[in-house]
Amino acid sequence: MPAAEAEAAAPLADDDIRDLLSSLSSHDRLVLAVSGGPDSCGMMAVFARWRDMGGTVPDLSVACVDHG
């Protein structure tokens, strides 16, 4: 099936995000390397939701990566 016809994945629930990222809570800072593509934007959105949930979350920074 072409990508344009693929069904959108269901959004992650807050509990899913906590479960996926909880092992990173012990770090002081995380740097997200992003290219600006849809995967990178999705990753930033998930990390932003994790930060906004409160609790123990490292400082987050973003570094732009140019694949060109």
Disulfide bonds with the S-S distance in Angstrom:
none
